Amino acid sequence: MDKTAVAVLFGGRSSEHSISSATAGGVLRAIDRERYRVIPVGITRDGAFVLEDDDAAKFALDPERLPEVADNGTRVLWPEAAGTRELRVRRADGTVEELGEVDVVLPILHGTHGEDGTIQGFFDTLEVPYAGGGVLDSALCMDKHFMKIVLEATGVRVVPWVTVTTAGWNADADRVRADVASLGFPVFVKPARAGSSVGVSKVHGPDELDAAMAVAFAEDHKVLVEEAIAGREIEVAVLEGRDGAPARASLPGEIVLTTREFYDFEGKYLGGDGAEVVCPAALTPEQIEAVQAQALRAFAAVDGQGLARVDFFLTDDGLYVNELNTMPGFTPISMFPKCWIASGLAYGDLITELVEIARSRR
């Protein structure tokens, strides 16, 4: 039997380029080579699609030197029309080679131009199957403002927030400061459309707000200011069901903070002290059932496809959904794989499941 051809797509134009590349390193190392023929496709920071070496070690997560997709002069040529799946590459010398048909694209992309519905729409137009979220759920969950509106409208409790645009801030910063003060301090300031805690600040008082807004506005012209909820940080991994079966929720995990104020970029990826990923979380059976049910409810609310990680605050008065990530961190040390490993699904099998879900969708 011929192997299924999987194009692993990574890198990209967002600020999360290196994390996407590191994730690809884990995927290239663990994907089932007996079952799949792998075509590694990198996207440079300038948006060029290049054919990469099939070398997982090249994209290992190294805190001293985060991996990058370099422009090696090749250009991957996607199918020229819908209904065909022939993939080609133009080499640096101008020669064109056939890479054969691609059966599924596995887009391990974080942030804008990858996790926001744009690349999903591209592959929908070409009628090329792909793993993960679709256009709608990707776009909704990438924009935390609209994600909260949708969740709140369907009865899912979210963290109280204020949305601020650069135009609004420049026109009347004092009014924004008053709106933020109504939430009470501390608050979190974050870009509306970024991930991996890029551009996020914890603000303890009014004197810290302006600097935090500048950091967030450097990433996006729309910023969320959220109430700092005192509670446990619980996360649940969700997978779409195959062939019409219902979605599944993993055992919950927990982010345990000791000396770190919040789970920032350094704590997530650079080995910083003060934060620990624990899975499964120490919860009662009733709490596990409640958080899984709410995760599935949130996934359905955004018309979720493929996968998502649903992040919660568990407080004395119940659960708040913080956000959904439609392409969550997927390195071997990330919460999403850890939750499924704790639930009995190994890392390599999880990759297989994502590919096969995408195939069954077509």
KOLMAR-342129 format. One line per 10 residues: number of its first residue (from 1); their letters; for each residue x, y, z of C-alpha. Coordinates in steps of 0.25 Angstrom, whole numbers, plus 5000, padded with zeros to 4 digits. Example, Ala and Ser with C-alpha at 12.3 -4.5 7.8 and 13.67 -1.06 7.14 Angstrom:
<atoms>
1) AS) 5049,4982,5031  5055,4996,5029
</atoms>
This chain:
<atoms>
1) MDKTAVAVLF) 5000,5000,5000  5005,5014,4996  5008,5023,5008  4999,5035,5011  5007,5048,5007  5007,5058,5018  5012,5072,5016  5017,5077,5030  5015,5092,5029  5023,5101,5039
11) GGRSSEHSIS) 5030,5114,5042  5022,5126,5036  5021,5141,5037  5016,5143,5051  5024,5146,5064  5022,5131,5068  5031,5126,5056  5041,5120,5064  5031,5112,5073  5025,5107,5061
21) SATAGGVLRA) 5038,5102,5055  5041,5096,5069  5028,5089,5069  5031,5084,5055  5044,5078,5060  5036,5069,5070  5026,5065,5059  5036,5061,5049  5043,5053,5060  5030,5046,5064
31) IDRERYRVIP) 5021,5044,5052  5019,5030,5047  5029,5028,5036  5023,5014,5033  5010,5020,5030  5013,5034,5024  5022,5040,5014  5026,5053,5020  5029,5066,5012  5034,5077,5021
41) VGITRDGAFV) 5030,5091,5016  5035,5103,5023  5030,5117,5022  5040,5128,5024  5038,5141,5032  5036,5147,5018  5025,5137,5014  5033,5129,5004  5029,5114,5004  5042,5106,5004
51) LEDDDAAKFA) 5045,5091,5003  5052,5088,5016  5061,5076,5020  5055,5065,5027  5063,5067,5039  5056,5068,5052  5069,5072,5059  5070,5084,5051  5058,5089,5058  5060,5085,5072
61) LDPERLPEVA) 5056,5095,5083  5068,5101,5088  5066,5113,5098  5080,5118,5094  5077,5118,5079  5062,5117,5075  5060,5110,5061  5057,5118,5048  5053,5115,5034  5063,5120,5025
71) DNGTRVLWPE) 5061,5124,5011  5069,5113,5003  5065,5118,4990  5055,5107,4987  5040,5110,4985  5029,5100,4987  5018,5101,4976  5004,5097,4981  4994,5091,4972  4990,5100,4961
81) AAGTRELRVR) 4975,5097,4962  4965,5091,4971  4963,5076,4970  4978,5073,4967  4988,5071,4978  5001,5070,4970  5012,5077,4978  5025,5082,4972  5037,5090,4976  5046,5100,4968
91) RADGTVEELG) 5060,5098,4972  5070,5110,4973  5075,5108,4959  5061,5109,4953  5059,5094,4951  5045,5088,4955  5043,5075,4961  5031,5067,4964  5028,5063,4979  5016,5055,4976
101) EVDVVLPILH) 5002,5057,4981  4999,5062,4995  4988,5055,5003  4988,5064,5015  4994,5077,5020  4998,5077,5034  4999,5092,5037  5007,5094,5050  5006,5109,5050  5004,5119,5061
111) GTHGEDGTIQ) 4999,5133,5060  4995,5142,5048  4995,5136,5034  4994,5122,5040  4985,5121,5052  4975,5131,5047  4968,5125,5036  4976,5130,5025  4984,5118,5021  4972,5109,5024
121) GFFDTLEVPY) 4964,5117,5013  4976,5116,5004  4975,5100,5005  4960,5100,5004  4961,5108,4991  4970,5097,4986  4962,5086,4991  4974,5080,4999  4970,5074,5012  4977,5079,5024
131) AGGGVLDSAL) 4978,5076,5039  4973,5085,5050  4963,5097,5051  4955,5102,5039  4953,5116,5034  4943,5120,5044  4948,5115,5057  4962,5119,5054  4958,5133,5051  4949,5134,5063
141) CMDKHFMKIV) 4959,5128,5073  4970,5136,5068  4963,5149,5071  4961,5148,5086  4951,5160,5086  4941,5152,5076  4944,5139,5083  4939,5145,5096  4927,5150,5090  4923,5137,5084
151) LEATGVRVVP) 4926,5129,5096  4918,5139,5105  4906,5138,5095  4905,5123,5097  4906,5124,5112  4920,5121,5114  4926,5129,5125  4938,5137,5121  4948,5147,5128  4943,5161,5129
161) WVTVTTAGWN) 4950,5170,5119  4951,5183,5112  4955,5184,5097  4964,5196,5093  4968,5200,5079  4980,5209,5075  4970,5219,5070  4962,5218,5083  4975,5220,5092  4980,5231,5083
171) ADADRVRADV) 4966,5238,5083  4963,5237,5098  4974,5230,5107  4968,5235,5120  4954,5229,5117  4961,5216,5114  4969,5217,5127  4956,5219,5134  4949,5207,5127  4962,5199,5132
181) ASLGFPVFVK) 4961,5204,5146  4946,5199,5147  4952,5185,5145  4960,5186,5157  4975,5184,5158  4983,5175,5155  4979,5173,5141  4986,5166,5129  4988,5174,5116  4990,5165,5103
191) PARAGSSVGV) 4989,5167,5088  4976,5162,5083  4982,5153,5072  4995,5147,5077  4999,5135,5085  5010,5129,5093  5009,5140,5103  5016,5150,5093  5013,5164,5097  5006,5161,5110
201) SKVHGPDELD) 5008,5168,5123  5002,5168,5137  4999,5182,5141  4998,5184,5156  4994,5198,5156  4990,5210,5148  5005,5215,5147  5008,5202,5139  4997,5203,5129  5003,5212,5118
211) AAMAVAFAED) 5016,5204,5117  5008,5191,5116  4999,5196,5105  5011,5200,5097  5016,5186,5098  5003,5180,5093  5001,5190,5082  5014,5186,5077  5008,5173,5073  4994,5177,5069
221) HKVLVEEAIA) 4985,5190,5068  4974,5183,5076  4977,5180,5091  4970,5173,5102  4971,5177,5117  4965,5166,5126  4962,5165,5140  4973,5156,5147  4965,5144,5152  4970,5138,5165
231) GREIEVAVLE) 4969,5123,5162  4976,5110,5157  4980,5110,5143  4974,5098,5137  4975,5093,5122  4968,5083,5114  4971,5077,5100  4960,5074,5091  4960,5066,5078  4949,5066,5067
241) GRDGAPARAS) 4942,5052,5066  4944,5044,5053  4933,5041,5043  4923,5049,5051  4926,5044,5065  4926,5054,5076  4938,5062,5080  4946,5057,5091  4952,5064,5103  4965,5059,5110
251) LPGEIVLTTR) 4968,5059,5125  4971,5073,5130  4985,5078,5132  4989,5090,5141  4999,5101,5140  5005,5102,5154  5012,5115,5157  5022,5117,5168  5032,5129,5167  5026,5133,5153
261) EFYDFEGKYL) 5015,5143,5152  5009,5137,5140  5012,5127,5130  5020,5135,5120  5028,5132,5108  5041,5129,5116  5033,5119,5125  5026,5112,5113  5038,5110,5104  5052,5115,5110
271) GGDGAEVVCP) 5052,5106,5122  5050,5118,5132  5048,5114,5146  5035,5117,5154  5025,5109,5145  5021,5095,5144  5012,5087,5134  5005,5076,5142  4996,5066,5136  4987,5060,5140
281) AALTPEQIEA) 4983,5072,5149  4979,5068,5164  4964,5070,5162  4952,5062,5168  4944,5053,5158  4933,5064,5159  4942,5075,5155  4948,5067,5144  4935,5064,5138  4931,5079,5139
291) VQAQALRAFA) 4943,5084,5132  4942,5074,5121  4928,5077,5119  4931,5092,5118  4942,5090,5109  4934,5082,5099  4923,5093,5100  4933,5104,5097  4938,5096,5085  4924,5094,5080
301) AVDGQGLARV) 4921,5109,5082  4932,5113,5072  4929,5102,5062  4942,5095,5066  4949,5086,5056  4961,5077,5058  4967,5081,5071  4967,5092,5082  4973,5094,5095  4963,5101,5105
311) DFFLTDDGLY) 4969,5109,5116  4961,5111,5129  4962,5118,5142  4956,5109,5153  4952,5118,5165  4943,5117,5177  4931,5121,5169  4933,5112,5157  4940,5112,5144  4944,5123,5134
321) VNELNTMPGF) 4948,5120,5120  4961,5129,5118  4963,5125,5103  4963,5114,5092  4975,5111,5084  4972,5104,5070  4987,5101,5068  4992,5100,5082  5007,5098,5086  5010,5084,5081
331) TPISMFPKCW) 5024,5082,5085  5026,5069,5093  5027,5077,5106  5014,5085,5103  5001,5083,5110  4993,5079,5098  5001,5066,5096  5003,5064,5111  4988,5064,5113  4986,5053,5103
341) IASGLAYGDL) 4998,5045,5107  4992,5045,5121  4979,5041,5115  4985,5029,5108  4989,5034,5094  5004,5035,5091  5010,5047,5084  5012,5039,5071  4998,5034,5071  4993,5048,5074
351) ITELVEIARS) 4999,5052,5061  4993,5040,5054  4980,5044,5059  4980,5058,5054  4984,5054,5040  4973,5043,5040  4963,5053,5045  4966,5062,5033  4965,5050,5023  4952,5046,5029
361) RR) 4946,5060,5028  4947,5058,5012
</atoms>
